[in-house]
Amino acid sequence: MKALRSAQLQSSVQSSLLSTPRLFQRKLLSVAVGVVLGSGAIIPQGVVAQEQNKPSFALDTVVVTSRNREEIAQKVPLPVSVVGGKTLDRDNAVSVNDLVKKVPNLGVFGSNPRQTSISLRGIGKNAANDTMEPSVGVIVDGVVSSYVGQSWNDFIDLDRIEVIRGPQGTLLGKNTTLGVVNIVTKAPSFKPGYTYEVRYGDYNELGGKVTGTGAIVDDLVAYRGSLFFNKKDGVLDNVWQSGPETWNETNRVGGRLQFLVTPDETLSARIILDSIQSVENGNKSLLVDNGPDTFADGAARTTSFFSRLQRDYFNNPDGSKYQPVFKDGVYGDNKIEDSQARPQRTEQGGVSVELKKLLSDEYTLTSITAYREQHFDIKNGGVTRFDIGNGGQQLWNDQTSQELRLNYKGEKQYDYQVGLYYLDAEVYSDDPTYFGADAAAFNASNAQWNALKAPKYRGLLTDAQRGVYRSYVLNPTTESYAAFGQVNWHFTEKSTLTLGLRNTYEHKEGRNRRELDRAGTGLTNATGTDNSKAANYGLDLANAADLAAWNAAKALYRSAIGTGSAGDKGIYDWIDGDAISDNSIAWLISPSYQLTNDVLLYGSLASGEKSGAVEFVSDPASPDYGQPLNVKPEKAENAELGFKSLLLDRRLLVNANIYYTQLTDYQSNLTVIDETQPTGLRSYLGNIPGVTAKGIEFESAFAVTPSLSVNFSGAYNRATYDEFFTTVPDISDTQLADYSGKQLHGAPKVTLSYGLDYTRTLGNGYGLNLFLSNAYRSDAYLQPSQSEYTLQKAYNLTDAGVALDRANGKYRISFIVKNLFDEHYKTGGNTYSSSNAITEQPGYGRAFSFAFRSNF
């Protein structure tokens, strides 16, 4: 690659720092800049010498592969944010979640692989449903992930991460209607090199990486091998356990092995094998509060999470009332109580083979063959010390893909790419629910509890749900075939028209079943007509009290096995879905004009489609329970206008774009009026008629001096429902409200990232590096209901660090602090209900860490 790649520009464009709404942070920045400017500078970082016609500290050139070929980022007519390998290494950013602080308008949600979803411009989140595919694609070394949970990963040996906004279906694969996260790792090199790193810090953080590369056979076979481990305690402390146990932690180990084979100058093969395993206590929430005594409409809350636990069944051994562990109001004192949860276990990996053949000076043929798989198992447990229940997920997904691309890049009036793509993917999802000995005492309604609370019915109460284990199983499959092409037609030396087209044919199938894996005590049959076991509990059904207790216990049992409102239909064998065989078209029209050598103007009109889903009726009260109910495809149409510029002798980078995105049939959970249902409403996975996102995005970086660079990037995003009705939160009755025109949940209107990076020499081969970064996100709701209890108010996260280099970077010692101002924020949250309290998933507080890195 002849173009210079600047990890330092990538650092400067993607780190973070700027003035914040808080006065003390503005003061901190002023002091930091003053210290930096006053201390002098000799060696630049983030700004390096390049060509002779540039000043000695012009911004470096960034190379990307956002269009499946190496191009200078400033010449690509797309809104692309790039986070470079040096910044990723410096900040130990190894997951997609770590990008949120660095890339405006990017959102990552979820606390386990199944719930992971990625959004761009506020849209694209999935509903933790295994039949739905992502709207934002994740591509790792050219391989598209068909299941979004595969991004629950530590990506190591990173060269860069590119975030490309807007529909990218014409070149970058299926289900990229809203954009792409393109992850590029370092390739093997014939030049030997070794890197070692160890990290230690707060929350018992301990991590290490080792990488080696070099020739196996000179000029023929090279290798690259990487191993890592990454362990960090979580932010929640389980006080019920006898020993120390934290939750929402990180505990992962994995590796990658690569080979590069170059038989001659025209042919190369890159083979990648990777595997990662994790055993992590995760997916837990902090109990914040029981919620108010009355609903928002003034009605009394006669049954709540707390009132259920005040039943004398849950009394302490001394007879006092049990008190659940709620948040005590002290920030950082995040105690939980759970006796049932188990660690989530994830295993994933795969192999890919990329072949590149230079057919001539103008034509290159590329083939990427890949297989990936993931296994996932979690038991979520509860939020008390009692054996109430345990839900979770057992999931397997795998995919095989093949892509062929022919790339023409000559000296003529045009260049182009054409290709073929094939994907075969399957998901097998087993969603189990287990009921413990204390389940019925908690799950009983007030009427059921009153019927069963007498001491003589204690055995019946315990047996009503104890030992029941049921599961819901989904098995969607996908076969996808695509042909695509994109041409750049150069009208003049400065003006280009890019045209792209992709046709995808997909065949989707699916099936579902509801299993009763273990019947527990088998108290009665599915319809509750079997009374033969009543005598086992000494009941006389002619006695009104005994009959009431028996009927209450039977109702609880039928609810546990899933036949409470569904009857015999609550347990069923495989039901096939309605197969989908459909064509979809993605297209792109993008004119661009190179105003000067350093200023590019561009626009685009693009359309893409996310495939539909083979789904099923999930409402047990429906007569069609378990029957097919497909989700329609989701279509995105997008318009962009933007410019990219390098000013002041290429010391100042300023890029900006405005966009308008219209989604039709946005895939999401819905609640609609249905007179046939007892509540008059029905909930299901379906399509919202329309969603619109519009706004502005910008990036800037400035080489202030040879030693000091600053950056500032951000977005204003208005992402709203065109037409959407959903349930009103926190009221006593289920009612629908018009959410049309409201901002989508998880979509802050303003996101900013800004920072500075400073380097100077100290003599005797030593160098000093200081950096400061900040990420700002405005108010956003964390759940679709938009309850006030799920609002995350605006917040800043500030990171800073100092590093000492020796021998031109061969040795580096870093001291880093994350969340410098100990800002309280949450990554998830839920409101109260008749059986749940208000909960949140808090983010990490201030954390210091030390790192040592060595390169040879």
C-alpha positions in Angstrom: 0.0 0.0 0.0 1.8 3.1 -1.3 -0.5 5.7 0.4 0.5 6.6 3.9 -1.9 5.4 6.6 -2.2 7.7 9.5 -3.2 6.0 12.7 -2.6 9.4 14.3 -5.2 11.2 12.1 -7.5 8.3 12.9 -6.8 9.0 16.5 -7.4 12.7 16.1 -10.6 12.3 14.2 -12.0 9.6 16.5 -10.8 10.3 20.1 -12.7 13.0 21.9 -12.6 16.4 23.5 -14.4 19.8 23.5 -15.9 22.3 25.8 -18.8 20.8 27.7 -21.8 22.3 29.3 -20.2 22.0 32.6 -18.0 24.8 33.8 -15.5 22.7 35.6 -14.9 20.6 32.5 -14.3 23.8 30.4 -11.8 24.9 33.0 -10.1 21.5 32.9 -9.7 21.8 29.1 -8.3 25.3 29.4 -5.8 24.2 31.9 -4.8 21.1 29.9 -4.3 23.2 26.7 -2.3 25.8 28.6 0.0 23.1 30.1 0.4 21.5 26.7 1.1 24.8 24.8 3.4 26.0 27.5 5.6 23.0 27.7 7.1 23.2 24.2 7.2 20.5 21.4 9.6 18.7 19.2 8.2 15.4 18.0 4.7 15.4 16.5 2.0 12.8 17.2 -1.0 12.6 15.0 0.6 15.0 12.6 3.7 13.8 10.7 5.8 14.9 7.8 4.7 13.7 4.4 5.4 14.9 0.9 7.8 17.7 0.2 5.1 20.1 -0.8 3.4 19.8 2.6 4.4 21.6 5.8 6.3 19.4 8.3 3.2 18.9 10.4 0.4 18.4 7.9 -2.3 15.9 8.7 -1.4 12.4 7.5 -3.3 10.4 4.8 -5.9 7.9 5.9 -6.6 4.9 3.7 -9.9 2.9 3.9 -11.5 0.0 2.2 -15.1 1.3 2.5 -15.8 0.4 -1.1 -13.8 -2.9 -1.2 -10.7 -1.2 -2.5 -7.9 0.8 -0.9 -8.8 4.5 -1.2 -7.8 7.7 0.5 -10.6 8.5 2.9 -10.9 12.1 1.9 -11.5 11.0 -1.7 -14.4 8.7 -0.9 -17.8 10.3 -1.4 -19.3 8.7 1.7 -19.7 9.7 5.3 -17.0 7.5 6.9 -15.6 7.7 10.4 -12.3 5.9 11.0 -10.8 4.8 14.3 -7.2 3.8 13.9 -5.3 1.0 15.4 -3.1 3.2 17.6 -6.1 4.9 19.2 -7.8 1.5 19.6 -4.7 0.1 21.3 -4.2 3.2 23.4 -7.7 3.1 24.8 -8.0 -0.7 24.8 -11.0 -0.4 22.6 -11.7 -4.0 21.5 -15.4 -4.2 21.0 -18.2 -2.5 19.1 -19.5 -1.1 22.4 -16.2 0.8 22.8 -16.9 2.7 19.6 -19.9 4.6 20.9 -17.7 7.2 22.7 -15.7 7.7 19.5 -18.2 7.8 16.7 -21.2 10.2 16.8 -24.6 8.8 15.8 -23.6 5.3 16.6 -25.5 3.3 19.2 -24.8 -0.1 20.6 -27.4 -1.8 22.9 -27.7 -5.0 24.8 -26.1 -6.9 27.6 -25.5 -10.3 26.0 -25.1 -11.6 22.4 -28.8 -12.2 21.8 -29.8 -8.7 22.9 -27.0 -7.0 21.0 -28.2 -4.4 18.5 -26.4 -1.7 16.6 -28.0 1.5 15.4 -26.9 4.4 13.2 -28.7 7.8 13.2 -30.9 6.4 16.0 -32.5 3.6 14.0 -31.6 0.0 13.4 -32.1 -1.5 16.8 -33.5 -5.1 16.9 -36.0 -6.5 19.4 -33.8 -9.4 20.7 -35.6 -11.6 18.3 -33.8 -14.4 16.6 -35.8 -14.3 13.3 -34.8 -10.7 12.6 -31.7 -9.7 10.9 -29.6 -6.5 11.5 -30.1 -3.2 9.7 -26.5 -2.2 10.4 -24.0 -4.7 9.0 -20.9 -5.8 10.8 -18.1 -6.9 8.5 -14.8 -8.4 9.7 -12.0 -8.8 7.2 -14.6 -8.9 4.3 -17.0 -11.4 6.0 -20.5 -10.2 6.7 -22.0 -11.4 10.0 -25.6 -12.6 9.4 -26.4 -12.7 13.2 -25.8 -9.5 15.0 -24.9 -11.3 18.2 -21.6 -12.3 16.6 -20.4 -8.7 17.3 -20.4 -9.7 21.0 -16.7 -10.1 20.7 -13.2 -8.8 21.5 -11.6 -7.9 18.2 -7.8 -8.1 18.5 -4.9 -7.1 16.3 -6.9 -4.2 14.8 -5.7 -2.1 12.0 -8.8 0.2 12.0 -12.5 0.3 12.3 -14.6 2.2 9.7 -18.1 3.2 10.4 -20.0 4.0 7.1 -23.3 5.6 7.4 -26.2 5.3 5.0 -27.4 2.4 2.8 -24.4 0.3 1.7 -26.2 -2.7 0.1 -24.8 -2.2 -3.4 -21.3 -3.2 -2.4 -21.1 -4.3 1.2 -23.6 -7.1 1.5 -27.1 -7.9 2.7 -28.9 -6.1 5.5 -26.8 -3.0 5.5 -29.7 -0.7 4.9 -28.6 1.8 7.5 -24.8 1.5 7.3 -21.8 -0.7 8.1 -19.3 -1.2 10.8 -16.2 -2.5 8.9 -13.6 -4.0 11.0 -10.1 -4.5 9.5 -7.4 -6.5 11.2 -3.6 -6.4 10.6 -2.4 -8.9 7.9 0.6 -11.1 8.2 4.0 -9.6 7.2 7.2 -11.1 5.9 9.0 -8.7 8.2 9.3 -10.2 11.7 7.7 -8.3 14.5 6.4 -9.0 18.0 4.1 -7.1 20.4 3.5 -7.7 24.0 1.1 -5.9 26.2 -0.2 -6.2 29.8 -2.8 -4.1 31.5 -3.8 -3.8 35.2 -6.3 -1.4 36.8 -9.4 -0.7 38.9 -12.2 -3.3 39.0 -9.4 -5.9 39.1 -8.8 -5.3 35.4 -6.1 -7.7 34.1 -5.5 -8.1 30.4 -2.7 -9.2 28.1 -2.0 -9.5 24.4 0.8 -11.1 22.5 1.2 -10.9 18.7 3.9 -12.3 16.4 4.4 -12.0 12.7 7.1 -13.0 10.2 8.1 -15.3 7.4 7.7 -19.1 7.5 9.1 -19.3 3.9 10.7 -16.1 2.7 8.6 -14.4 0.1 6.2 -17.3 0.0 4.4 -17.9 3.4 4.0 -15.5 6.3 2.1 -15.9 9.5 0.5 -13.7 12.1 -0.6 -15.1 15.5 -2.4 -13.3 18.3 -3.5 -14.3 21.8 -5.4 -12.3 24.4 -7.1 -12.5 27.7 -9.3 -9.7 29.1 -10.8 -9.8 32.6 -12.5 -7.1 34.5 -14.9 -7.2 37.4 -18.4 -5.9 36.9 -20.1 -2.9 38.4 -22.6 -5.0 40.4 -21.8 -6.9 43.6 -23.9 -9.9 44.5 -24.2 -9.7 48.3 -26.0 -13.0 48.6 -23.0 -15.0 47.6 -20.6 -16.1 50.4 -17.6 -15.0 48.4 -16.8 -12.0 46.3 -18.9 -12.1 43.0 -19.4 -9.3 40.6 -21.8 -9.1 37.7 -21.8 -7.5 34.3 -18.1 -8.3 34.1 -15.7 -9.1 31.3 -13.9 -12.5 31.2 -12.7 -13.5 27.8 -9.9 -15.3 26.1 -9.2 -16.0 22.5 -6.8 -15.9 19.6 -6.3 -15.6 15.8 -3.9 -17.4 13.5 -3.3 -16.1 10.0 -1.3 -17.2 7.0 -0.4 -15.2 3.9 0.7 -17.2 0.9 2.1 -15.4 -2.1 3.2 -17.9 -4.8 3.9 -15.0 -7.2 3.4 -11.3 -7.6 -0.1 -11.8 -9.1 -1.6 -14.2 -6.5 -2.1 -14.1 -2.7 -4.1 -16.1 -0.2 -5.0 -14.9 3.3 -6.3 -17.6 5.6 -7.7 -16.5 9.0 -8.7 -18.8 11.9 -10.1 -17.3 15.1 -11.7 -18.5 18.3 -13.0 -16.7 21.4 -14.5 -18.0 24.6 -16.1 -16.1 27.5 -17.5 -17.2 30.8 -19.0 -14.0 32.3 -21.4 -13.0 35.0 -23.6 -10.8 33.0 -27.1 -9.5 32.0 -28.0 -8.3 35.5 -29.8 -5.1 36.6 -29.7 -3.0 39.7 -32.9 -2.7 41.7 -33.5 1.1 41.9 -36.9 1.4 43.5 -40.2 -0.4 43.9 -41.9 2.5 42.1 -44.7 4.8 43.3 -47.7 3.7 45.3 -50.0 4.9 42.6 -49.9 4.6 38.8 -49.5 7.7 36.7 -53.2 7.9 36.2 -53.8 8.0 40.0 -54.9 4.4 40.5 -53.5 2.5 43.5 -50.9 -0.2 42.9 -52.5 -3.0 44.8 -49.8 -5.5 43.6 -46.2 -4.7 43.2 -42.8 -6.3 43.3 -42.3 -5.2 46.9 -45.8 -6.1 48.1 -45.3 -9.7 46.8 -42.1 -10.0 48.8 -43.9 -8.8 51.9 -46.1 -11.9 52.0 -45.2 -13.9 55.1 -44.0 -16.8 52.9 -40.8 -14.7 52.4 -40.3 -13.6 56.0 -36.8 -13.9 57.5 -36.2 -16.8 60.0 -36.8 -14.4 62.9 -40.2 -13.5 61.5 -39.3 -10.0 60.3 -40.2 -8.9 56.8 -37.8 -9.6 54.0 -36.3 -6.4 52.5 -35.1 -6.7 48.9 -31.8 -5.0 48.1 -32.6 -1.7 46.5 -30.1 1.0 45.4 -29.3 3.0 48.6 -28.7 6.3 46.9 -24.9 6.2 47.2 -23.4 6.4 43.7 -21.3 3.4 43.0 -22.7 1.2 45.8 -24.3 -1.2 43.4 -25.4 -4.2 45.4 -27.7 -6.9 44.1 -29.0 -10.2 45.5 -29.3 -13.3 43.4 -29.1 -16.9 44.2 -30.1 -18.4 40.8 -28.1 -16.7 38.0 -25.3 -18.5 36.3 -22.5 -17.1 34.1 -23.2 -16.6 30.4 -21.0 -18.8 28.2 -20.2 -17.9 24.7 -18.0 -19.7 22.2 -17.5 -18.4 18.7 -15.1 -18.6 15.9 -14.5 -19.4 12.3 -12.3 -19.6 9.3 -12.0 -17.5 6.1 -9.9 -17.7 3.0 -9.4 -14.6 0.8 -7.8 -15.2 -2.6 -6.7 -12.3 -4.7 -5.6 -12.7 -8.3 -4.2 -9.9 -10.3 -5.4 -10.8 -13.8 -3.7 -7.8 -15.4 -2.6 -4.3 -14.4 -6.3 -3.3 -14.6 -8.3 -6.3 -13.3 -8.2 -8.0 -9.9 -10.4 -11.0 -8.9 -11.1 -11.5 -5.2 -12.8 -14.5 -3.6 -13.7 -14.7 0.1 -14.9 -18.0 1.5 -15.9 -18.1 5.1 -17.6 -20.2 7.8 -18.6 -18.9 11.3 -20.4 -20.3 14.3 -21.5 -19.2 17.7 -22.8 -21.0 20.8 -24.4 -19.1 23.6 -25.9 -20.1 26.9 -27.1 -17.9 29.8 -29.2 -18.4 32.9 -30.5 -14.9 34.0 -31.7 -15.8 37.5 -33.7 -13.3 39.5 -33.2 -10.3 41.8 -33.7 -11.8 45.2 -32.2 -14.6 47.3 -35.3 -16.8 46.7 -35.7 -19.6 44.2 -38.4 -17.9 42.2 -37.3 -18.7 38.7 -34.6 -18.7 36.0 -34.9 -17.6 32.4 -32.2 -17.5 29.8 -31.2 -18.6 26.4 -29.4 -21.4 24.6 -28.6 -20.4 21.1 -26.6 -21.7 18.2 -26.0 -19.9 14.9 -23.7 -20.6 12.0 -23.2 -19.3 8.5 -21.3 -20.2 5.3 -20.6 -17.5 2.8 -18.9 -17.0 -0.6 -18.2 -13.8 -2.4 -16.6 -13.2 -5.7 -15.6 -9.7 -6.9 -14.0 -8.4 -10.1 -12.4 -5.0 -9.7 -11.5 -2.9 -12.8 -9.3 0.1 -12.2 -7.7 1.5 -15.2 -6.7 4.8 -16.7 -10.0 5.1 -18.7 -13.1 7.2 -18.2 -14.5 4.7 -15.7 -13.7 2.0 -13.2 -16.1 -0.6 -11.7 -16.7 -3.6 -9.5 -19.0 -6.5 -10.1 -19.6 -9.6 -8.0 -21.7 -12.5 -6.7 -22.5 -13.3 -3.1 -24.0 -16.4 -1.4 -25.0 -16.9 2.2 -26.4 -20.0 4.0 -27.3 -19.2 7.6 -29.2 -21.0 10.4 -30.2 -20.0 14.0 -31.4 -22.5 16.6 -32.8 -20.7 19.6 -34.0 -22.4 22.8 -35.6 -19.9 25.2 -36.1 -21.7 28.5 -38.0 -20.7 31.6 -37.6 -22.6 34.9 -39.8 -22.2 38.0 -38.4 -22.7 41.5 -39.9 -23.7 44.8 -40.7 -20.1 45.7 -42.2 -19.2 42.3 -45.9 -19.6 43.1 -45.7 -17.5 46.3 -44.3 -14.6 44.2 -46.3 -15.1 41.0 -49.7 -15.5 42.7 -52.2 -12.7 42.3 -53.5 -11.2 45.5 -56.6 -13.4 45.1 -54.6 -16.5 44.6 -52.3 -15.7 47.5 -55.2 -15.2 49.8 -56.6 -18.6 48.8 -53.3 -20.3 49.4 -51.6 -18.5 52.2 -52.9 -20.6 55.1 -50.2 -22.9 56.6 -52.2 -26.0 55.6 -51.8 -25.1 52.0 -48.0 -24.4 52.1 -47.1 -27.7 50.4 -49.7 -27.1 47.7 -48.4 -23.5 47.2 -44.8 -24.7 46.8 -45.8 -27.5 44.4 -48.0 -25.2 42.2 -45.0 -24.2 40.0 -42.0 -25.9 41.4 -39.8 -27.8 38.9 -41.6 -26.7 35.8 -39.2 -26.2 32.9 -40.6 -25.1 29.6 -39.0 -23.6 26.5 -39.8 -21.8 23.3 -37.8 -22.9 20.3 -37.2 -21.1 17.0 -35.3 -22.4 14.0 -35.0 -19.8 11.2 -32.9 -20.5 8.1 -31.7 -18.3 5.2 -30.3 -18.8 1.8 -29.3 -15.6 0.0 -28.0 -15.1 -3.5 -26.9 -11.7 -4.9 -25.4 -10.1 -7.9 -24.0 -6.6 -7.7 -22.1 -3.9 -9.5 -20.9 -0.4 -9.0 -19.3 1.9 -11.6 -17.5 5.3 -11.2 -18.0 7.2 -14.4 -15.5 10.1 -14.6 -17.1 12.8 -16.7 -14.1 15.0 -16.4 -10.9 15.0 -14.3 -12.9 16.5 -11.4 -16.5 15.2 -11.8 -17.6 11.6 -11.2 -20.9 9.9 -11.1 -21.1 6.6 -9.1 -23.9 4.2 -10.0 -24.6 1.0 -8.0 -27.1 -1.8 -8.2 -27.6 -5.0 -6.2 -30.2 -7.7 -6.7 -30.7 -10.2 -3.9 -32.8 -13.3 -3.9 -33.6 -14.9 -0.6 -35.3 -18.0 0.5 -36.2 -18.1 4.2 -37.8 -20.8 6.2 -38.6 -21.2 9.9 -40.4 -23.3 12.5 -41.3 -22.9 16.1 -42.5 -25.1 19.0 -43.3 -24.8 22.7 -41.9 -27.6 24.8 -42.7 -28.7 28.3 -39.3 -30.2 29.1 -40.1 -31.0 32.7 -43.7 -31.0 34.1 -42.7 -30.3 37.7 -45.2 -31.9 40.1 -47.7 -32.5 37.3 -50.4 -30.9 39.4 -53.1 -31.2 36.8 -53.4 -31.5 33.0 -53.1 -28.7 30.4 -56.8 -27.6 30.7 -56.9 -28.0 34.5 -59.7 -30.6 34.5 -57.7 -33.3 36.2 -58.4 -33.1 40.0 -56.9 -36.5 40.9 -54.0 -35.1 42.9 -56.1 -33.0 45.2 -56.3 -35.8 47.7 -52.4 -35.9 47.9 -52.7 -32.5 49.7 -55.5 -33.6 52.0 -58.1 -31.4 50.2 -61.8 -31.9 50.3 -63.1 -30.2 47.2 -66.5 -30.0 48.7 -65.0 -27.5 51.2 -65.1 -24.0 49.8 -61.7 -23.0 51.1 -60.0 -26.2 49.9 -61.6 -25.8 46.5 -60.5 -22.2 46.2 -56.9 -23.2 47.2 -57.0 -26.0 44.6 -58.3 -23.9 41.8 -55.7 -21.2 42.6 -52.9 -23.8 42.5 -54.1 -25.3 39.3 -54.2 -21.8 37.7 -50.7 -21.1 38.8 -49.5 -24.5 37.4 -51.2 -24.0 34.1 -49.6 -20.5 33.8 -46.2 -22.1 34.5 -46.6 -24.8 31.8 -47.9 -22.2 29.3 -51.5 -23.3 29.0 -53.2 -20.7 31.3 -54.9 -18.8 28.5 -53.9 -21.0 25.6 -55.3 -24.3 26.8 -54.1 -27.4 24.9 -52.5 -25.0 22.3 -50.0 -23.8 24.9 -47.7 -26.8 24.2 -47.2 -27.8 20.6 -44.8 -29.6 18.4 -43.0 -28.0 15.4 -45.1 -25.7 13.4 -43.6 -24.6 10.1 -43.7 -20.9 9.1 -44.7 -19.4 5.8 -41.6 -19.5 3.7 -40.3 -16.3 2.1 -39.0 -16.3 -1.4 -38.3 -12.7 -2.4 -36.2 -10.4 -4.5 -34.9 -7.1 -3.2 -33.1 -4.3 -5.0 -30.5 -1.9 -3.6 -29.3 1.0 -5.7 -27.1 4.1 -5.5 -26.7 7.3 -7.5 -23.9 9.5 -6.2 -22.4 12.5 -8.0 -19.1 14.0 -6.7 -17.0 16.9 -7.7 -13.3 17.5 -6.7 -13.5 21.3 -6.3 -9.8 21.4 -5.6 -7.2 18.8 -4.8 -8.2 19.1 -1.1 -11.9 19.8 -1.3 -14.5 17.2 -2.4 -18.2 17.8 -2.8 -20.6 14.9 -3.0 -24.2 13.9 -2.9 -26.1 10.6 -3.0 -29.5 9.0 -3.4 -29.6 5.4 -2.2 -32.1 2.7 -1.4 -31.8 -0.6 0.4 -34.0 -3.3 1.8 -33.7 -5.5 5.0 -35.3 -8.8 4.4 -38.5 -9.9 6.1 -38.8 -12.5 8.9 -40.6 -15.8 9.2 -42.4 -15.2 12.4 -45.2 -16.6 14.5 -48.2 -15.5 16.7 -46.8 -15.1 20.2 -50.0 -14.1 22.1 -51.3 -17.1 24.1 -54.8 -15.7 24.1 -55.0 -15.7 20.3 -56.7 -18.7 18.6 -53.8 -18.6 16.2 -51.1 -19.1 18.9 -47.9 -20.4 17.3 -49.2 -20.1 13.7 -47.3 -18.1 11.0 -47.3 -14.3 11.1 -44.5 -13.0 8.9 -42.8 -9.7 9.2 -42.6 -7.6 6.0 -39.2 -6.4 4.6 -37.9 -3.0 5.8 -37.0 -0.5 3.1 -34.7 2.5 3.5 -34.3 5.5 1.2 -31.6 7.9 1.9 -30.3 11.3 0.6 -27.0 12.8 1.4 -25.1 16.1 0.7 -21.7 16.6 2.0 -18.1 17.9 1.6 -14.7 16.8 2.6 -11.8 19.3 2.9 -8.2 19.8 4.0 -7.4 23.4 4.6 -4.6 25.6 5.9 -1.9 23.6 4.1 -3.6 20.4 5.1 -3.4 21.1 8.8 -7.1 21.4 9.2 -9.6 18.7 8.2 -13.3 19.7 8.0 -15.9 17.2 6.8 -19.7 17.6 7.0 -22.8 16.1 5.6 -26.6 16.4 5.9 -28.9 13.5 5.5 -32.5 12.5 5.2 -33.4 8.8 5.7 -36.9 7.4 5.3 -37.7 3.9 6.5 -40.9 2.1 5.4 -42.2 -0.9 7.3 -39.7 -0.5 10.1 -39.4 -3.8 11.9 -40.3 -3.6 15.6 -42.6 -4.9 18.3 -46.2 -3.5 18.0 -49.3 -3.2 20.1 -52.6 -2.8 18.2 -56.3 -2.8 19.0 -57.8 -6.3 18.8 -61.4 -6.7 20.0 -61.0 -10.5 20.1 -58.5 -10.3 22.9 -59.4 -10.0 26.6 -57.5 -6.8 26.9 -58.7 -5.4 23.6 -55.1 -5.2 22.5 -52.6 -7.5 20.8 -48.8 -7.4 20.8 -46.6 -9.0 18.1 -43.4 -8.5 16.0 -44.4 -6.5 12.9 -43.8 -3.3 11.0 -44.2 0.3 11.9 -45.4 2.2 8.8 -42.6 4.7 8.8 -39.6 6.3 10.5 -37.6 9.3 9.5 -34.1 10.4 10.5 -32.6 13.7 9.4 -29.7 15.7 10.6 -26.1 16.8 10.2 -22.8 15.1 10.9 -19.4 16.7 11.0 -15.7 15.8 11.7 -12.8 18.0 12.2 -9.1 17.7 13.1 -6.5 20.4 13.4 -2.7 20.2 13.6 -2.1 23.1 15.9 1.6 22.6 16.1 3.9 19.7 15.2 3.2 18.3 18.6 -0.4 19.2 19.3 -3.5 18.0 17.5 -7.2 18.6 18.4 -10.3 17.1 17.0 -14.1 17.7 17.2 -16.8 15.7 15.7 -20.5 15.4 16.3 -24.1 15.0 15.0 -27.5 16.5 15.4 -30.1 13.7 14.7 -33.8 14.0 14.6 -35.1 10.4 14.4 -38.9 10.2 14.7 -41.9 7.9 14.1 -44.0 8.9 11.1 -46.9 6.8 12.4 -46.8 4.7 15.5 -49.1 3.8 18.4 -47.9 2.0 21.5 -49.0 1.4 25.1 -48.9 4.3 27.6 -46.3 3.5 30.3 -46.9 3.5 34.0 -50.7 3.5 34.1 -53.2 1.0 35.6 -55.0 0.1 32.3 -53.5 -0.9 29.0 -54.1 2.1 26.6 -52.6 3.1 23.3 -51.1 6.5 22.6 -50.0 8.2 19.4 -46.2 8.3 19.4 -46.0 9.8 15.9 -43.4 12.6 15.8 -41.7 11.4 18.9 -37.9 10.8 19.0 -37.0 7.1 18.9 -35.7 5.5 22.1 -32.0 5.1 22.3 -31.5 8.0 19.9 -30.0 11.1 21.5 -30.5 14.2 19.4 -26.9 15.5 20.0 -23.8 13.4 20.2 -20.3 14.9 20.3 -16.8 13.7 20.7 -13.7 15.9 21.0 -10.2 15.7 22.2 -6.5 16.6 22.1 -3.3 14.7 21.6 0.1 16.1 22.5 3.6 14.7 22.2 7.1 16.0 23.0 10.6 14.6 23.4 12.3 14.5 26.7 15.8 13.6 25.6 17.8 10.3 25.8 15.3 8.6 23.5 12.2 9.3 25.7 9.0 10.8 24.5 5.9 12.0 26.4 2.3 11.7 25.1 -0.7 13.3 26.8 -4.3 12.9 25.6 -7.7 13.9 26.7 -11.0 12.9 25.2 -14.6 13.5 25.9 -17.9 12.0 24.6 -21.3 13.8 25.1 -24.7 12.3 24.6 -27.9 14.3 25.1 -31.1 13.0 26.7 -32.5 9.7 25.4 -35.0 7.1 26.5 -33.7 3.6 26.9 -37.0 1.7 26.2 -39.7 2.1 23.6 -42.4 2.9 26.2 -40.5 6.2 27.0 -41.4 6.0 30.6 -39.8 8.7 32.7 -38.0 6.0 34.6 -36.1 4.9 31.5 -34.8 8.4 30.6 -31.0 8.7 30.5 -30.3 12.4 31.0 -27.5 14.1 29.1 -24.0 13.1 30.2 -20.3 13.4 29.4 -17.7 10.7 29.7 -14.1 12.0 29.9 -11.0 9.9 29.5 -7.4 11.1 29.9 -3.9 9.5 29.9 -0.2 10.0 29.9 2.3 7.7 28.3 6.1 7.5 28.3 7.7 6.1 25.1 11.3 4.8 24.8 13.3 4.0 21.8 10.9 5.3 19.2 7.9 3.5 20.6 9.5 0.1 21.2 8.5 0.4 24.8 5.5 2.3 26.1 4.2 2.8 29.6 0.7 4.3 29.9 -1.4 5.6 32.8 -5.0 6.0 31.9 -8.2 7.1 33.6 -11.6 6.5 32.2 -14.7 8.4 33.3 -12.4 11.0 34.9 -15.3 12.9 36.6 -17.0 9.7 37.8 -20.1 10.5 35.8 -23.2 8.4 36.7 -24.9 6.9 33.6 -26.8 3.8 32.7 -26.6 1.6 29.7 -30.1 0.1 30.2 -33.2 0.5 32.3 -36.8 -0.6 32.8 -39.8 0.9 34.5 -42.0 -0.8 37.1 -45.0 -3.2 36.6 -47.2 -5.3 38.9 -44.3 -7.7 39.3 -41.2 -5.8 38.6 -39.3 -2.9 40.2 -37.6 0.0 38.5 -34.2 -1.3 37.4 -31.1 0.0 35.6 -27.8 -1.3 34.3 -25.2 1.2 35.5 -22.0 2.0 33.6 -18.5 2.0 35.0 -17.4 4.7 37.4 -14.0 6.3 37.4 -11.3 3.7 36.7 -7.5 4.0 36.6 -5.3 1.5 34.7 -1.7 0.9 33.9 -0.4 -0.6 30.6 3.0 -1.7 29.4 3.5 -2.4 25.7 6.6 -3.5 23.9 7.2 -3.7 20.1 10.1 -5.5 18.4 
